[in-house]
Amino acid sequence: MTVIYILYALQDALLQVFDKGEFSIGEYKEAALCIEPFAGKWSVYFGERGNRYDERALDNLVNAGYYSFSVLTHDEQDIEKMCRRFARNIRGATRLIRSLRWRNKIRETQKLADLIVSISKSQIDKNSAAASAFYHYNAE
């Protein structure tokens, strides 16, 4: 499963409980929980006043997603709701991708990721390119 699919699954799970302004996937955002690739791992931290607080590096995006749920809230029902949604999205990624809405978003995001990779292939690893494209595509 590619990083793009997991990024959408994670965003969808987080949106079950939180507004888009309370978290950021792919880049730093002020006063929000940030999830971004860093040195071959995924970093989860709170961004505030240009600093990274309570930063934790995790080996893969799935683990970073589950960890972010427990950091954002201590309400067990909310955590369970997000975990179930995330797991369901990951298991059913193939079915979700088939839906027109997901297919179009993924296709457009993949084009952005391919463009970033082609421009700076030697400087940006695969995870960073996908996360950056995802962030810029979904930024409002």
TIVEXBA-230397 format. One line per 4 residues: their letters; for each residue x, y, z of N, C-alpha, C. Coordinates in nm, 4 decimals. Each point is the difference from the previous one (the first is absolute). Last residue first. Example, Ala and Ser with C-alpha at 12.3 -4.5 7.8 and 13.67 -1.06 7.14 Angstrom:
2
SA = 1.2850/-0.2250/0.7080/0.0820/0.1190/0.0060/-0.0770/0.1090/0.0730 | 0.0290/-0.5720/-0.0070/-0.0890/0.1190/0.0000/0.0900/0.1200/0.0000 $
***
This chain:
140
EANY = -0.5771/2.4757/0.2537/-0.1067/0.0932/-0.0420/0.0525/0.1413/-0.0070 | 0.2140/-0.5230/-0.0637/0.0065/0.1258/0.0731/-0.1087/0.0932/-0.0532 | 0.1127/-0.4455/-0.1790/-0.1119/0.0127/0.0923/-0.0001/0.1299/0.0794 | 0.3462/-0.1049/-0.3190/-0.1252/-0.0238/-0.0718/-0.1197/0.0248/0.0905 $
HYFA = 0.4359/0.0225/0.1803/-0.0264/0.1136/-0.0854/-0.1303/-0.0171/-0.0769 | 0.1435/-0.3582/0.2795/-0.0248/0.1210/0.0792/-0.0395/0.1163/-0.0904 | 0.1305/-0.4037/-0.2054/-0.1272/-0.0165/0.0690/-0.0348/0.1272/0.0757 | 0.4203/-0.0241/-0.1969/-0.1037/0.0152/-0.1015/-0.1375/-0.0093/0.0625 $
SAAA = 0.3617/-0.0843/0.2810/0.0005/0.1399/-0.0411/-0.1094/0.0260/-0.1030 | 0.0743/-0.4435/0.1388/-0.0595/0.0788/0.1079/-0.0082/0.1468/-0.0378 | 0.2132/-0.2934/-0.3013/-0.1422/-0.0314/0.0092/-0.0671/0.0857/0.1065 | 0.4656/0.0367/-0.0435/-0.0665/0.0491/-0.1205/-0.1495/-0.0235/0.0078 $
SNKD = 0.2691/-0.1742/0.3444/-0.0059/0.1452/0.0063/-0.0739/0.0569/-0.1204 | 0.0851/-0.4672/0.0128/-0.0986/0.0402/0.0996/-0.0162/0.1508/0.0059 | 0.3356/-0.1839/-0.2887/-0.1358/-0.0309/-0.0443/-0.1062/0.0466/0.0993 | 0.4608/0.2679/0.0083/-0.0317/-0.1426/-0.0034/-0.1477/-0.0192/-0.0316 $
IQSK = 0.3395/0.4054/-0.1532/-0.1197/-0.0294/0.0787/-0.0275/-0.1495/-0.0063 | 0.3736/0.1994/-0.2319/-0.0047/0.0715/0.1273/-0.1159/-0.0399/0.0889 | 0.1030/-0.1580/-0.4576/0.1141/-0.0337/0.0844/-0.0095/0.0624/0.1387 | -0.3378/0.0839/-0.3343/0.0075/-0.1433/0.0287/0.1140/-0.0347/0.0939 $
SISV = -0.2608/0.4213/-0.1700/0.1088/-0.0109/0.0976/0.0185/-0.1438/0.0465 | -0.3027/0.1171/-0.3611/0.0757/0.1240/0.0149/0.1196/-0.0186/0.0915 | -0.3111/-0.3562/-0.0681/0.0783/0.0243/-0.1210/0.0853/0.1257/0.0117 | -0.2966/-0.1117/0.3547/0.1073/-0.0989/-0.0101/0.0863/0.0269/-0.1222 $
ILDA = -0.3822/0.2627/0.0565/0.0997/0.0311/0.1030/0.1179/-0.0951/-0.0096 | -0.3635/-0.0868/-0.2823/0.0668/0.1233/-0.0392/0.1098/0.0361/0.1007 | -0.2786/-0.3648/0.0970/0.0908/-0.0329/-0.1102/0.0782/0.1234/-0.0453 | -0.3371/0.0618/0.3217/0.1125/-0.0738/0.0583/0.1025/-0.0353/-0.1071 $
LKQT = -0.4001/0.1986/-0.1408/0.0816/0.0954/0.0741/0.1229/-0.0679/0.0591 | -0.3110/-0.2751/-0.2099/0.0649/0.0849/-0.1000/0.0905/0.1025/0.0686 | -0.2671/-0.2677/0.2724/0.1123/-0.0771/-0.0546/0.0736/0.0802/-0.1064 | -0.3937/0.1790/0.1800/0.1075/0.0046/0.0984/0.1218/-0.0754/-0.0509 $
ERIK = -0.3883/-0.0166/-0.2625/0.0538/0.1352/0.0013/0.1170/0.0118/0.0974 | -0.2256/-0.4106/-0.0120/0.0640/0.0223/-0.1293/0.0645/0.1391/-0.0040 | -0.2588/-0.1140/0.3747/0.1267/-0.0726/0.0002/0.0753/0.0244/-0.1299 | -0.4334/0.1796/0.0414/0.0919/0.0654/0.0928/0.1374/-0.0660/-0.0034 $
NRWR = -0.3440/-0.2000/-0.2565/0.0390/0.1300/-0.0547/0.0994/0.0720/0.0906 | -0.1823/-0.4110/0.1486/0.0847/-0.0216/-0.1169/0.0492/0.1330/-0.0568 | -0.3163/-0.0060/0.3590/0.1368/-0.0316/0.0418/0.0927/-0.0118/-0.1192 | -0.4566/0.0778/-0.0944/0.0523/0.1096/0.0804/0.1449/-0.0244/0.0393 $
LSRI = -0.2443/-0.3426/-0.2272/0.0422/0.1112/-0.0847/0.0626/0.1131/0.0796 | 0.0290/-0.5094/0.1609/-0.1050/0.1020/-0.0061/0.0540/0.1217/-0.0745 | 0.2833/-0.3673/0.0918/-0.0879/-0.0192/-0.1157/-0.1094/0.1050/-0.0082 | 0.2989/-0.0335/0.3692/0.0659/0.0612/-0.1151/-0.0880/-0.0094/-0.1231 $
LRTA = -0.1306/-0.2168/0.4007/-0.0146/0.1451/0.0089/0.0580/0.0708/-0.1223 | 0.0510/-0.4703/0.0448/-0.1403/0.0356/-0.0279/-0.0204/0.1511/0.0014 | 0.4246/-0.1593/0.1138/-0.0268/-0.0338/-0.1393/-0.1430/0.0372/-0.0373 | 0.1402/0.0466/0.4520/0.0555/0.1025/-0.0894/-0.0318/-0.0281/-0.1466 $
GRIN = -0.1196/-0.2163/0.4533/-0.0854/0.0138/-0.1179/0.0517/0.1001/-0.1015 | 0.2335/-0.0939/0.4085/-0.0421/-0.1324/-0.0505/-0.0774/0.0118/-0.1300 | 0.1216/0.4001/0.2145/0.1192/-0.0691/-0.0488/-0.0373/-0.1356/-0.0584 | -0.3405/0.2520/0.2012/0.0462/0.0642/-0.1233/0.1220/-0.0700/-0.0576 $
RAFR = -0.1677/-0.1436/0.4167/-0.0941/-0.0334/-0.1066/0.0458/0.0583/-0.1332 | 0.2453/0.1156/0.3820/0.0204/-0.1416/-0.0331/-0.0916/-0.0420/-0.1148 | -0.0599/0.4353/0.1690/0.1310/-0.0120/-0.0645/0.0248/-0.1438/-0.0448 | -0.3872/0.0864/0.2539/-0.0122/0.0603/-0.1328/0.1306/-0.0162/-0.0786 $
RCMK = -0.0082/-0.1427/0.4501/-0.0853/-0.0858/-0.0839/-0.0087/0.0535/-0.1427 | 0.2295/0.2626/0.3153/0.0733/-0.1238/-0.0283/-0.0805/-0.0926/-0.0903 | -0.2060/0.3967/0.1592/0.1009/0.0283/-0.1011/0.0777/-0.1257/-0.0383 | -0.3186/-0.0393/0.3452/-0.0682/0.0371/-0.1238/0.1008/0.0250/-0.1131 $
EIDQ = 0.1609/-0.0752/0.4382/-0.0516/-0.1240/-0.0594/-0.0668/0.0275/-0.1350 | 0.1435/0.3694/0.2499/0.1154/-0.0765/-0.0467/-0.0463/-0.1268/-0.0701 | -0.3292/0.2593/0.2077/0.0515/0.0670/-0.1192/0.1184/-0.0765/-0.0581 | -0.1754/-0.1538/0.4057/-0.0970/-0.0220/-0.1076/0.0458/0.0654/-0.1295 $
EDHT = 0.2536/0.0635/0.3979/0.0143/-0.1349/-0.0555/-0.0978/-0.0282/-0.1129 | 0.2299/0.4645/0.1617/-0.1333/-0.0596/0.0018/0.0071/-0.1358/-0.0704 | 0.3523/0.3269/0.0340/0.0061/-0.1071/0.0994/-0.1367/-0.0672/0.0160 | 0.2765/0.2761/-0.4270/-0.1099/-0.0056/0.0967/0.0229/-0.1132/0.0988 $
LVSF = 0.3312/0.1273/-0.3306/-0.0975/0.1067/-0.0204/-0.1122/0.0005/0.1028 | 0.3402/-0.3417/-0.0150/0.0587/0.1281/0.0404/-0.1036/0.1118/-0.0087 | -0.0973/-0.4449/-0.1435/0.0100/0.0037/0.1466/0.0592/0.1308/0.0503 | -0.0363/-0.0725/-0.4681/-0.1337/-0.0048/0.0591/0.0075/0.0145/0.1518 $
SYYG = 0.4007/-0.0366/-0.2550/-0.0603/0.1339/-0.0027/-0.1396/0.0013/0.0614 | 0.2327/-0.4136/-0.0604/0.0559/0.0785/0.1100/-0.0664/0.1381/0.0071 | -0.1088/-0.2815/-0.3603/-0.0582/-0.0495/0.1251/0.0509/0.0795/0.1201 | 0.1883/0.1081/-0.4189/-0.1435/0.0285/0.0037/-0.0635/-0.0438/0.1305 $
ANVL = 0.4497/-0.1073/-0.0852/-0.0136/0.1429/0.0287/-0.1472/0.0389/0.0090 | 0.1019/-0.4370/-0.1360/0.0267/0.0178/0.1432/-0.0133/0.1466/0.0410 | -0.0408/-0.0907/-0.4558/-0.1114/-0.0631/0.0715/0.0191/0.0163/0.1508 | 0.3448/0.1457/-0.2926/-0.1148/0.0900/0.0045/-0.1182/-0.0596/0.0756 $
NDLA = 0.5066/-0.1520/0.1240/-0.0828/0.0044/-0.1199/-0.1236/0.0855/0.0232 | 0.3675/-0.0364/0.3238/0.0566/-0.0677/-0.1169/-0.0849/0.0091/-0.1256 | 0.0215/0.3837/0.3938/-0.0518/-0.1358/-0.0133/0.0448/-0.0584/-0.1339 | 0.1060/0.4315/0.3831/0.0258/-0.0569/-0.1326/-0.0478/-0.1450/-0.0013 $
REDY = -0.1287/0.4705/0.2963/0.0293/-0.1428/0.0050/0.0151/-0.0514/-0.1426 | -0.0480/0.4940/0.3257/0.0246/-0.0698/-0.1264/0.0344/-0.1467/0.0241 | -0.1492/0.4196/0.2747/-0.0382/-0.1401/0.0225/0.0181/-0.0836/-0.1267 | 0.0299/0.4867/-0.1383/-0.0105/-0.0455/0.1389/-0.0486/-0.1445/0.0049 $
RNGR = 0.2358/0.3944/-0.3460/-0.0600/-0.1340/0.0035/0.0005/-0.0472/0.1449 | -0.0068/0.5326/-0.2243/0.0724/-0.1101/0.0631/-0.0780/-0.1303/-0.0084 | -0.1448/0.4550/-0.1390/0.1124/-0.0422/-0.0829/0.0809/-0.1152/0.0563 | -0.4012/0.1650/0.2129/0.0991/0.1076/-0.0041/0.1266/-0.0415/-0.0758 $
EGFY = -0.2721/-0.4106/0.0536/-0.0413/0.1216/0.0688/0.1158/0.0993/0.0009 | -0.1800/-0.5373/-0.1511/0.0676/0.1188/-0.0499/-0.0538/0.1227/0.0717 | 0.0412/-0.5518/0.1173/-0.0857/0.1177/0.0044/0.0823/0.1187/-0.0477 | 0.0769/-0.5315/-0.1586/0.0314/0.1022/0.0999/-0.1061/0.1094/-0.0013 $
VSWK = 0.2202/-0.4828/-0.2513/-0.1277/0.0505/0.0514/0.0335/0.0982/0.1114 | 0.2614/-0.2625/-0.4481/0.0083/0.0778/0.1222/-0.1385/0.0534/0.0363 | 0.2381/-0.4227/-0.3021/-0.1115/0.0942/0.0076/0.0029/0.0667/0.1362 | 0.4294/-0.2014/-0.3109/-0.1047/-0.0395/0.0949/-0.1123/0.1015/-0.0075 $
GAFP = 0.4085/0.0478/-0.2499/-0.0403/-0.1378/-0.0245/-0.1052/-0.0535/0.0953 | 0.1601/0.4599/0.0282/0.1139/-0.0927/0.0082/-0.0423/-0.1464/-0.0121 | -0.4082/0.2772/0.0231/0.1252/0.0617/0.0415/0.1057/-0.1085/0.0159 | -0.5648/0.1251/-0.1517/0.1183/-0.0855/-0.0121/0.1245/0.0764/0.0400 $
EICL = -0.4856/0.1134/0.2210/0.0760/0.0191/-0.1222/0.1206/-0.0928/-0.0047 | -0.4520/0.2115/0.2922/0.0504/-0.1332/-0.0360/0.0739/0.0187/-0.1319 | -0.2154/0.3273/0.4335/0.0604/-0.0153/-0.1328/0.0531/-0.1423/-0.0163 | -0.3732/0.3195/0.3036/0.0794/-0.1226/0.0012/0.0503/-0.0206/-0.1423 $
AAEK = -0.0986/0.5034/0.1689/-0.0638/-0.1221/-0.0487/0.0920/-0.1195/0.0226 | 0.0807/0.5037/0.0273/-0.1067/-0.0385/0.0926/-0.0764/-0.1240/-0.0469 | 0.2920/0.1715/-0.3832/-0.0053/0.0643/0.1304/-0.1228/-0.0459/0.0781 | 0.2639/-0.2911/-0.3711/-0.1122/0.0916/0.0082/-0.0063/0.0525/0.1423 $
YEGI = 0.3383/-0.3093/-0.3737/-0.0209/0.0698/0.1265/-0.1223/0.0901/-0.0100 | 0.0119/-0.4257/-0.3259/0.0799/0.1184/0.0278/-0.0355/0.0573/0.1363 | -0.1827/-0.4238/-0.1673/0.0955/0.0327/-0.1049/0.0878/0.1197/0.0271 | -0.4752/-0.0698/0.2197/0.0713/-0.1170/-0.0503/0.0909/0.0469/-0.1122 $
SFEG = -0.2781/0.2197/0.4527/0.0627/0.0217/-0.1299/0.0753/-0.1261/-0.0391 | -0.4231/0.2038/0.3671/0.1111/-0.0892/-0.0338/0.0535/0.0345/-0.1391 | -0.3645/0.2375/0.2026/0.0624/-0.0507/0.1219/0.1161/-0.0953/-0.0259 | -0.3041/0.2117/-0.3329/0.0952/0.0954/0.0564/0.0740/-0.0500/0.1225 $
KDFV = -0.3584/-0.2414/-0.2253/0.1227/-0.0030/-0.0789/0.1069/0.0941/0.0567 | -0.3602/-0.2092/0.3362/-0.0050/0.0881/-0.1160/0.1350/-0.0034/-0.0709 | -0.1797/-0.4263/0.2979/0.0641/0.1309/0.0038/-0.0218/0.0790/-0.1273 | -0.1774/-0.4509/0.0778/-0.0076/0.0627/0.1323/0.0486/0.1447/-0.0012 $
QLLA = -0.0101/-0.2807/-0.3914/-0.1156/-0.0535/0.0710/-0.0226/0.0726/0.1324 | 0.3797/0.0696/-0.2923/-0.1148/0.0879/-0.0225/-0.1287/-0.0530/0.0644 | 0.4052/-0.2559/0.0066/0.0130/0.1181/0.0857/-0.1201/0.0931/-0.0138 | 0.0250/-0.3781/-0.2842/-0.0204/-0.0413/0.1390/0.0066/0.1200/0.0942 $
DQLA = 0.0967/0.0718/-0.4575/-0.1405/-0.0340/0.0173/-0.0308/-0.0386/0.1445 | 0.4496/0.0740/-0.1227/-0.0768/0.1249/0.0021/-0.1478/-0.0269/0.0241 | 0.2755/-0.3747/-0.0549/0.0293/0.0695/0.1251/-0.0796/0.1293/0.0100 | -0.0237/-0.2427/-0.3994/-0.0654/-0.0760/0.1063/0.0199/0.0690/0.1347 $
YLIY = 0.2272/0.1764/-0.3724/-0.1440/0.0264/-0.0072/-0.0762/-0.0732/0.1096 | 0.4595/-0.0850/-0.0311/-0.0217/0.1401/0.0365/-0.1490/0.0358/-0.0041 | 0.1360/-0.4227/-0.1533/0.0017/0.0060/0.1462/-0.0216/0.1435/0.0473 | 0.0381/-0.0751/-0.4604/-0.1221/-0.0622/0.0497/-0.0079/0.0093/0.1518 $
IVTM = 0.3950/0.1539/-0.2123/-0.1147/0.0857/-0.0315/-0.1290/-0.0576/0.0575 | 0.4107/-0.2463/0.0186/-0.0127/0.1017/0.1038/-0.1235/0.0868/-0.0229 | -0.0084/-0.4964/-0.2010/0.0851/0.1170/-0.0092/-0.0321/0.1002/0.1104 | -0.0276/-0.5542/-0.0153/-0.0851/0.1179/0.0000/0.0895/0.1240/0.0000 $
***
